[in-house]
Amino acid sequence: MSRAVRRHPVVTKPGKRVNLKTTRQAAVAARKTGVGHWYQALFPRWAQDIVAELRRVVWPSRQNTMHLTLVVVVVSAAVGLILGGIDIGFSELLRRILTP
């Protein structure tokens, strides 16, 4: 739960009644998803925020991860071969220019 949400109460339009049951259920749900007291004492607030964000991340599937890893390996190998070829070409060019 963000700090802004914790600090400010639920704001309703004038004349609209607040459903206390729903509000209590939301509070209980927020407590259940929160961390325990020992965790709060052990880790600073920014570390707790990092953990909370990582829990919300939608991680890729195994198949998607394997596919993207394969793409990275193939592209890296291709770039390595191209740069290696350019390096060998310049080395050969300089060797022919500098040797009598």
Chimera marker file (.cmm) of the C-alpha trace (Angstrom):
<marker_set name="trace">
<marker id="1" x="0.000" y="0.000" z="0.000" r="1" g="1" b="0" radius="0.5"/>
<marker id="2" x="1.459" y="3.360" z="-0.953" r="1" g="1" b="0" radius="0.5"/>
<marker id="3" x="2.091" y="6.046" z="1.592" r="1" g="1" b="0" radius="0.5"/>
<marker id="4" x="-0.452" y="8.373" z="0.005" r="1" g="1" b="0" radius="0.5"/>
<marker id="5" x="-3.207" y="5.808" z="0.420" r="1" g="1" b="0" radius="0.5"/>
<marker id="6" x="-2.281" y="5.122" z="4.035" r="1" g="1" b="0" radius="0.5"/>
<marker id="7" x="-2.193" y="8.771" z="5.057" r="1" g="1" b="0" radius="0.5"/>
<marker id="8" x="-5.459" y="9.905" z="3.523" r="1" g="1" b="0" radius="0.5"/>
<marker id="9" x="-8.847" y="8.510" z="4.506" r="1" g="1" b="0" radius="0.5"/>
<marker id="10" x="-11.389" y="7.408" z="1.951" r="1" g="1" b="0" radius="0.5"/>
<marker id="11" x="-12.943" y="10.527" z="0.445" r="1" g="1" b="0" radius="0.5"/>
<marker id="12" x="-16.527" y="10.320" z="-0.681" r="1" g="1" b="0" radius="0.5"/>
<marker id="13" x="-18.832" y="12.725" z="-2.395" r="1" g="1" b="0" radius="0.5"/>
<marker id="14" x="-20.945" y="14.881" z="-0.077" r="1" g="1" b="0" radius="0.5"/>
<marker id="15" x="-24.174" y="13.172" z="0.881" r="1" g="1" b="0" radius="0.5"/>
<marker id="16" x="-22.940" y="9.714" z="-0.119" r="1" g="1" b="0" radius="0.5"/>
<marker id="17" x="-22.880" y="7.111" z="2.636" r="1" g="1" b="0" radius="0.5"/>
<marker id="18" x="-19.771" y="5.051" z="3.189" r="1" g="1" b="0" radius="0.5"/>
<marker id="19" x="-20.279" y="1.304" z="3.247" r="1" g="1" b="0" radius="0.5"/>
<marker id="20" x="-18.398" y="0.408" z="6.427" r="1" g="1" b="0" radius="0.5"/>
<marker id="21" x="-18.508" y="-3.314" z="5.718" r="1" g="1" b="0" radius="0.5"/>
<marker id="22" x="-16.689" y="-2.844" z="2.407" r="1" g="1" b="0" radius="0.5"/>
<marker id="23" x="-14.236" y="-0.448" z="4.028" r="1" g="1" b="0" radius="0.5"/>
<marker id="24" x="-13.493" y="-2.956" z="6.805" r="1" g="1" b="0" radius="0.5"/>
<marker id="25" x="-13.074" y="-5.753" z="4.268" r="1" g="1" b="0" radius="0.5"/>
<marker id="26" x="-10.617" y="-3.620" z="2.319" r="1" g="1" b="0" radius="0.5"/>
<marker id="27" x="-8.675" y="-2.893" z="5.512" r="1" g="1" b="0" radius="0.5"/>
<marker id="28" x="-8.531" y="-6.592" z="6.423" r="1" g="1" b="0" radius="0.5"/>
<marker id="29" x="-7.398" y="-7.471" z="2.894" r="1" g="1" b="0" radius="0.5"/>
<marker id="30" x="-4.706" y="-4.793" z="3.072" r="1" g="1" b="0" radius="0.5"/>
<marker id="31" x="-3.459" y="-6.203" z="6.380" r="1" g="1" b="0" radius="0.5"/>
<marker id="32" x="-3.370" y="-9.735" z="4.976" r="1" g="1" b="0" radius="0.5"/>
<marker id="33" x="-1.267" y="-8.699" z="2.002" r="1" g="1" b="0" radius="0.5"/>
<marker id="34" x="1.044" y="-6.646" z="4.202" r="1" g="1" b="0" radius="0.5"/>
<marker id="35" x="4.194" y="-7.897" z="5.863" r="1" g="1" b="0" radius="0.5"/>
<marker id="36" x="4.659" y="-8.912" z="9.472" r="1" g="1" b="0" radius="0.5"/>
<marker id="37" x="6.106" y="-6.764" z="12.220" r="1" g="1" b="0" radius="0.5"/>
<marker id="38" x="9.453" y="-8.554" z="12.263" r="1" g="1" b="0" radius="0.5"/>
<marker id="39" x="9.860" y="-7.832" z="8.569" r="1" g="1" b="0" radius="0.5"/>
<marker id="40" x="9.132" y="-4.137" z="9.090" r="1" g="1" b="0" radius="0.5"/>
<marker id="41" x="11.691" y="-3.945" z="11.875" r="1" g="1" b="0" radius="0.5"/>
<marker id="42" x="14.347" y="-5.789" z="9.879" r="1" g="1" b="0" radius="0.5"/>
<marker id="43" x="14.078" y="-4.028" z="6.501" r="1" g="1" b="0" radius="0.5"/>
<marker id="44" x="13.785" y="-0.306" z="5.719" r="1" g="1" b="0" radius="0.5"/>
<marker id="45" x="10.687" y="1.005" z="3.964" r="1" g="1" b="0" radius="0.5"/>
<marker id="46" x="12.398" y="1.269" z="0.559" r="1" g="1" b="0" radius="0.5"/>
<marker id="47" x="13.323" y="-2.433" z="0.694" r="1" g="1" b="0" radius="0.5"/>
<marker id="48" x="9.716" y="-3.318" z="1.525" r="1" g="1" b="0" radius="0.5"/>
<marker id="49" x="8.578" y="-1.217" z="-1.450" r="1" g="1" b="0" radius="0.5"/>
<marker id="50" x="10.967" y="-3.127" z="-3.727" r="1" g="1" b="0" radius="0.5"/>
<marker id="51" x="9.611" y="-6.463" z="-2.529" r="1" g="1" b="0" radius="0.5"/>
<marker id="52" x="6.037" y="-5.243" z="-2.999" r="1" g="1" b="0" radius="0.5"/>
<marker id="53" x="6.800" y="-4.129" z="-6.562" r="1" g="1" b="0" radius="0.5"/>
<marker id="54" x="8.483" y="-7.434" z="-7.403" r="1" g="1" b="0" radius="0.5"/>
<marker id="55" x="5.376" y="-9.288" z="-6.241" r="1" g="1" b="0" radius="0.5"/>
<marker id="56" x="3.314" y="-7.290" z="-8.748" r="1" g="1" b="0" radius="0.5"/>
<marker id="57" x="5.619" y="-8.050" z="-11.686" r="1" g="1" b="0" radius="0.5"/>
<marker id="58" x="4.169" y="-10.262" z="-14.398" r="1" g="1" b="0" radius="0.5"/>
<marker id="59" x="7.026" y="-12.655" z="-15.062" r="1" g="1" b="0" radius="0.5"/>
<marker id="60" x="7.400" y="-14.199" z="-18.540" r="1" g="1" b="0" radius="0.5"/>
<marker id="61" x="6.637" y="-17.850" z="-19.098" r="1" g="1" b="0" radius="0.5"/>
<marker id="62" x="9.403" y="-20.436" z="-19.409" r="1" g="1" b="0" radius="0.5"/>
<marker id="63" x="8.783" y="-20.777" z="-23.145" r="1" g="1" b="0" radius="0.5"/>
<marker id="64" x="8.914" y="-17.012" z="-23.660" r="1" g="1" b="0" radius="0.5"/>
<marker id="65" x="12.121" y="-16.782" z="-21.610" r="1" g="1" b="0" radius="0.5"/>
<marker id="66" x="13.787" y="-19.554" z="-23.630" r="1" g="1" b="0" radius="0.5"/>
<marker id="67" x="12.760" y="-17.911" z="-26.912" r="1" g="1" b="0" radius="0.5"/>
<marker id="68" x="14.093" y="-14.491" z="-25.909" r="1" g="1" b="0" radius="0.5"/>
<marker id="69" x="17.316" y="-16.030" z="-24.576" r="1" g="1" b="0" radius="0.5"/>
<marker id="70" x="17.838" y="-17.772" z="-27.915" r="1" g="1" b="0" radius="0.5"/>
<marker id="71" x="17.273" y="-14.476" z="-29.741" r="1" g="1" b="0" radius="0.5"/>
<marker id="72" x="19.871" y="-12.731" z="-27.551" r="1" g="1" b="0" radius="0.5"/>
<marker id="73" x="22.440" y="-15.502" z="-28.113" r="1" g="1" b="0" radius="0.5"/>
<marker id="74" x="21.942" y="-15.509" z="-31.907" r="1" g="1" b="0" radius="0.5"/>
<marker id="75" x="22.119" y="-11.707" z="-32.195" r="1" g="1" b="0" radius="0.5"/>
<marker id="76" x="25.205" y="-11.591" z="-29.949" r="1" g="1" b="0" radius="0.5"/>
<marker id="77" x="26.948" y="-14.253" z="-32.053" r="1" g="1" b="0" radius="0.5"/>
<marker id="78" x="26.085" y="-12.406" z="-35.274" r="1" g="1" b="0" radius="0.5"/>
<marker id="79" x="27.383" y="-9.085" z="-33.959" r="1" g="1" b="0" radius="0.5"/>
<marker id="80" x="30.528" y="-10.833" z="-32.678" r="1" g="1" b="0" radius="0.5"/>
<marker id="81" x="31.176" y="-12.392" z="-36.085" r="1" g="1" b="0" radius="0.5"/>
<marker id="82" x="30.650" y="-9.079" z="-37.882" r="1" g="1" b="0" radius="0.5"/>
<marker id="83" x="32.956" y="-7.173" z="-35.517" r="1" g="1" b="0" radius="0.5"/>
<marker id="84" x="35.516" y="-9.989" z="-35.644" r="1" g="1" b="0" radius="0.5"/>
<marker id="85" x="35.484" y="-9.881" z="-39.447" r="1" g="1" b="0" radius="0.5"/>
<marker id="86" x="35.956" y="-6.112" z="-39.442" r="1" g="1" b="0" radius="0.5"/>
<marker id="87" x="38.835" y="-6.472" z="-36.960" r="1" g="1" b="0" radius="0.5"/>
<marker id="88" x="40.555" y="-9.133" z="-39.056" r="1" g="1" b="0" radius="0.5"/>
<marker id="89" x="40.072" y="-7.006" z="-42.197" r="1" g="1" b="0" radius="0.5"/>
<marker id="90" x="41.611" y="-3.905" z="-40.614" r="1" g="1" b="0" radius="0.5"/>
<marker id="91" x="44.459" y="-5.974" z="-39.143" r="1" g="1" b="0" radius="0.5"/>
<marker id="92" x="45.255" y="-7.426" z="-42.565" r="1" g="1" b="0" radius="0.5"/>
<marker id="93" x="45.009" y="-3.988" z="-44.188" r="1" g="1" b="0" radius="0.5"/>
<marker id="94" x="47.395" y="-2.425" z="-41.654" r="1" g="1" b="0" radius="0.5"/>
<marker id="95" x="49.805" y="-5.376" z="-41.943" r="1" g="1" b="0" radius="0.5"/>
<marker id="96" x="49.997" y="-4.939" z="-45.729" r="1" g="1" b="0" radius="0.5"/>
<marker id="97" x="50.446" y="-1.157" z="-45.455" r="1" g="1" b="0" radius="0.5"/>
<marker id="98" x="53.100" y="-1.209" z="-42.708" r="1" g="1" b="0" radius="0.5"/>
<marker id="99" x="55.227" y="-4.157" z="-43.830" r="1" g="1" b="0" radius="0.5"/>
<marker id="100" x="57.750" y="-3.517" z="-46.647" r="1" g="1" b="0" radius="0.5"/>
<link id1="1" id2="2" r="1" g="1" b="0" radius="0.2"/>
<link id1="2" id2="3" r="1" g="1" b="0" radius="0.2"/>
<link id1="3" id2="4" r="1" g="1" b="0" radius="0.2"/>
<link id1="4" id2="5" r="1" g="1" b="0" radius="0.2"/>
<link id1="5" id2="6" r="1" g="1" b="0" radius="0.2"/>
<link id1="6" id2="7" r="1" g="1" b="0" radius="0.2"/>
<link id1="7" id2="8" r="1" g="1" b="0" radius="0.2"/>
<link id1="8" id2="9" r="1" g="1" b="0" radius="0.2"/>
<link id1="9" id2="10" r="1" g="1" b="0" radius="0.2"/>
<link id1="10" id2="11" r="1" g="1" b="0" radius="0.2"/>
<link id1="11" id2="12" r="1" g="1" b="0" radius="0.2"/>
<link id1="12" id2="13" r="1" g="1" b="0" radius="0.2"/>
<link id1="13" id2="14" r="1" g="1" b="0" radius="0.2"/>
<link id1="14" id2="15" r="1" g="1" b="0" radius="0.2"/>
<link id1="15" id2="16" r="1" g="1" b="0" radius="0.2"/>
<link id1="16" id2="17" r="1" g="1" b="0" radius="0.2"/>
<link id1="17" id2="18" r="1" g="1" b="0" radius="0.2"/>
<link id1="18" id2="19" r="1" g="1" b="0" radius="0.2"/>
<link id1="19" id2="20" r="1" g="1" b="0" radius="0.2"/>
<link id1="20" id2="21" r="1" g="1" b="0" radius="0.2"/>
<link id1="21" id2="22" r="1" g="1" b="0" radius="0.2"/>
<link id1="22" id2="23" r="1" g="1" b="0" radius="0.2"/>
<link id1="23" id2="24" r="1" g="1" b="0" radius="0.2"/>
<link id1="24" id2="25" r="1" g="1" b="0" radius="0.2"/>
<link id1="25" id2="26" r="1" g="1" b="0" radius="0.2"/>
<link id1="26" id2="27" r="1" g="1" b="0" radius="0.2"/>
<link id1="27" id2="28" r="1" g="1" b="0" radius="0.2"/>
<link id1="28" id2="29" r="1" g="1" b="0" radius="0.2"/>
<link id1="29" id2="30" r="1" g="1" b="0" radius="0.2"/>
<link id1="30" id2="31" r="1" g="1" b="0" radius="0.2"/>
<link id1="31" id2="32" r="1" g="1" b="0" radius="0.2"/>
<link id1="32" id2="33" r="1" g="1" b="0" radius="0.2"/>
<link id1="33" id2="34" r="1" g="1" b="0" radius="0.2"/>
<link id1="34" id2="35" r="1" g="1" b="0" radius="0.2"/>
<link id1="35" id2="36" r="1" g="1" b="0" radius="0.2"/>
<link id1="36" id2="37" r="1" g="1" b="0" radius="0.2"/>
<link id1="37" id2="38" r="1" g="1" b="0" radius="0.2"/>
<link id1="38" id2="39" r="1" g="1" b="0" radius="0.2"/>
<link id1="39" id2="40" r="1" g="1" b="0" radius="0.2"/>
<link id1="40" id2="41" r="1" g="1" b="0" radius="0.2"/>
<link id1="41" id2="42" r="1" g="1" b="0" radius="0.2"/>
<link id1="42" id2="43" r="1" g="1" b="0" radius="0.2"/>
<link id1="43" id2="44" r="1" g="1" b="0" radius="0.2"/>
<link id1="44" id2="45" r="1" g="1" b="0" radius="0.2"/>
<link id1="45" id2="46" r="1" g="1" b="0" radius="0.2"/>
<link id1="46" id2="47" r="1" g="1" b="0" radius="0.2"/>
<link id1="47" id2="48" r="1" g="1" b="0" radius="0.2"/>
<link id1="48" id2="49" r="1" g="1" b="0" radius="0.2"/>
<link id1="49" id2="50" r="1" g="1" b="0" radius="0.2"/>
<link id1="50" id2="51" r="1" g="1" b="0" radius="0.2"/>
<link id1="51" id2="52" r="1" g="1" b="0" radius="0.2"/>
<link id1="52" id2="53" r="1" g="1" b="0" radius="0.2"/>
<link id1="53" id2="54" r="1" g="1" b="0" radius="0.2"/>
<link id1="54" id2="55" r="1" g="1" b="0" radius="0.2"/>
<link id1="55" id2="56" r="1" g="1" b="0" radius="0.2"/>
<link id1="56" id2="57" r="1" g="1" b="0" radius="0.2"/>
<link id1="57" id2="58" r="1" g="1" b="0" radius="0.2"/>
<link id1="58" id2="59" r="1" g="1" b="0" radius="0.2"/>
<link id1="59" id2="60" r="1" g="1" b="0" radius="0.2"/>
<link id1="60" id2="61" r="1" g="1" b="0" radius="0.2"/>
<link id1="61" id2="62" r="1" g="1" b="0" radius="0.2"/>
<link id1="62" id2="63" r="1" g="1" b="0" radius="0.2"/>
<link id1="63" id2="64" r="1" g="1" b="0" radius="0.2"/>
<link id1="64" id2="65" r="1" g="1" b="0" radius="0.2"/>
<link id1="65" id2="66" r="1" g="1" b="0" radius="0.2"/>
<link id1="66" id2="67" r="1" g="1" b="0" radius="0.2"/>
<link id1="67" id2="68" r="1" g="1" b="0" radius="0.2"/>
<link id1="68" id2="69" r="1" g="1" b="0" radius="0.2"/>
<link id1="69" id2="70" r="1" g="1" b="0" radius="0.2"/>
<link id1="70" id2="71" r="1" g="1" b="0" radius="0.2"/>
<link id1="71" id2="72" r="1" g="1" b="0" radius="0.2"/>
<link id1="72" id2="73" r="1" g="1" b="0" radius="0.2"/>
<link id1="73" id2="74" r="1" g="1" b="0" radius="0.2"/>
<link id1="74" id2="75" r="1" g="1" b="0" radius="0.2"/>
<link id1="75" id2="76" r="1" g="1" b="0" radius="0.2"/>
<link id1="76" id2="77" r="1" g="1" b="0" radius="0.2"/>
<link id1="77" id2="78" r="1" g="1" b="0" radius="0.2"/>
<link id1="78" id2="79" r="1" g="1" b="0" radius="0.2"/>
<link id1="79" id2="80" r="1" g="1" b="0" radius="0.2"/>
<link id1="80" id2="81" r="1" g="1" b="0" radius="0.2"/>
<link id1="81" id2="82" r="1" g="1" b="0" radius="0.2"/>
<link id1="82" id2="83" r="1" g="1" b="0" radius="0.2"/>
<link id1="83" id2="84" r="1" g="1" b="0" radius="0.2"/>
<link id1="84" id2="85" r="1" g="1" b="0" radius="0.2"/>
<link id1="85" id2="86" r="1" g="1" b="0" radius="0.2"/>
<link id1="86" id2="87" r="1" g="1" b="0" radius="0.2"/>
<link id1="87" id2="88" r="1" g="1" b="0" radius="0.2"/>
<link id1="88" id2="89" r="1" g="1" b="0" radius="0.2"/>
<link id1="89" id2="90" r="1" g="1" b="0" radius="0.2"/>
<link id1="90" id2="91" r="1" g="1" b="0" radius="0.2"/>
<link id1="91" id2="92" r="1" g="1" b="0" radius="0.2"/>
<link id1="92" id2="93" r="1" g="1" b="0" radius="0.2"/>
<link id1="93" id2="94" r="1" g="1" b="0" radius="0.2"/>
<link id1="94" id2="95" r="1" g="1" b="0" radius="0.2"/>
<link id1="95" id2="96" r="1" g="1" b="0" radius="0.2"/>
<link id1="96" id2="97" r="1" g="1" b="0" radius="0.2"/>
<link id1="97" id2="98" r="1" g="1" b="0" radius="0.2"/>
<link id1="98" id2="99" r="1" g="1" b="0" radius="0.2"/>
<link id1="99" id2="100" r="1" g="1" b="0" radius="0.2"/>
</marker_set>
